Amino acid sequence: MFGIGLPELTVILVVAVFVFGPERLPEFARQAGRFLRQMRTYADAARDDIRRELGPDFADLELRDLDPRTIVRKHILEAMDEDDEPPLRAGLRPLADGELPPYDIDAT
């Protein structure tokens, strides 16, 4: 959750008790819970709108699928799963054992 571990969460709670006091802390916790619930509702509504606009092909779309890192990772993995041997271009053949590649003096 946001890269916050147990030690960081404990420090945040201790600071919150000192800043807000034990009397007001439960009300702030309720407000934070309401805020998170509302944000989740907004995210679900946005996801449903995107699904509806894109059509039935994207019925299983999740919002984390729109993360650029996820998209790149997905396409890289798909490309790696494809045939490992590159296709030969027209007119080219693999070199025989001991055969030197063609050398273009003008290209160097």
C-alpha positions in Angstrom: 0.0 0.0 0.0 1.9 3.1 -1.3 5.2 1.5 -0.2 4.4 2.1 3.5 5.6 -0.7 5.8 4.7 -1.4 9.4 7.4 0.8 10.9 6.4 3.8 8.9 2.7 3.2 9.7 3.6 3.1 13.4 5.5 6.4 13.2 2.6 8.0 11.4 0.1 6.8 14.0 2.3 8.0 16.9 2.7 11.4 15.3 -1.1 11.6 14.6 -1.9 10.8 18.3 0.5 13.7 19.4 -0.8 16.2 16.8 -4.5 15.5 16.9 -4.9 14.0 20.4 -6.6 10.8 21.3 -10.1 12.5 21.4 -10.1 13.7 17.8 -8.2 10.8 16.2 -11.2 8.4 15.8 -13.1 11.1 13.8 -10.1 11.6 11.5 -9.9 7.9 11.0 -13.6 7.8 10.0 -13.1 10.7 7.6 -10.1 8.9 6.0 -12.1 5.7 5.6 -14.9 7.7 3.9 -12.4 9.4 1.6 -10.8 6.1 0.6 -14.3 4.5 0.0 -15.3 7.5 -2.1 -12.0 7.3 -4.2 -12.6 3.6 -4.8 -16.2 4.4 -6.0 -14.8 7.1 -8.4 -12.2 4.7 -9.7 -14.7 1.9 -10.3 -17.0 4.4 -12.1 -14.2 5.5 -14.3 -13.2 1.9 -15.1 -16.8 1.1 -16.0 -17.1 4.2 -18.2 -13.9 3.2 -20.0 -15.1 -0.4 -20.5 -18.5 0.9 -21.8 -16.8 3.3 -24.3 -14.3 0.8 -25.6 -16.9 -2.0 -26.2 -17.2 -5.7 -25.4 -13.6 -6.4 -26.5 -12.3 -4.7 -23.4 -14.8 -6.2 -20.9 -12.0 -7.5 -18.7 -10.1 -4.2 -18.6 -8.7 -3.1 -15.3 -7.3 0.4 -14.5 -3.9 -1.0 -13.7 -3.8 -2.3 -17.3 -3.5 1.3 -18.4 -0.3 1.9 -16.5 2.5 2.5 -19.1 4.9 0.2 -17.2 2.3 -2.7 -17.4 1.7 -2.1 -21.1 5.4 -2.2 -21.9 6.0 -5.2 -19.8 3.1 -7.0 -21.4 4.2 -6.3 -25.0 7.8 -7.2 -24.2 6.7 -10.5 -22.7 4.5 -11.2 -25.7 7.4 -10.4 -28.1 9.7 -12.7 -26.2 7.1 -15.5 -26.3 7.0 -15.3 -30.1 9.3 -17.3 -32.4 12.9 -16.9 -31.2 14.4 -17.1 -34.7 14.2 -13.9 -36.7 12.7 -14.3 -40.2 15.1 -14.2 -43.1 14.8 -11.3 -45.4 14.1 -12.0 -49.0 17.3 -12.9 -50.9 19.4 -13.5 -47.9 20.7 -16.8 -46.7 22.6 -17.9 -43.6 26.4 -18.0 -44.0 28.1 -21.3 -44.4 30.7 -22.4 -41.8 33.9 -20.3 -42.4 32.2 -18.1 -45.0 33.0 -14.3 -44.5 30.1 -11.9 -44.6 29.9 -9.5 -47.6 32.0 -6.4 -47.2 30.9 -3.0 -48.6 33.9 -0.7 -48.9 31.6 2.4 -49.5 29.6 1.7 -46.3 32.6 2.1 -44.0 
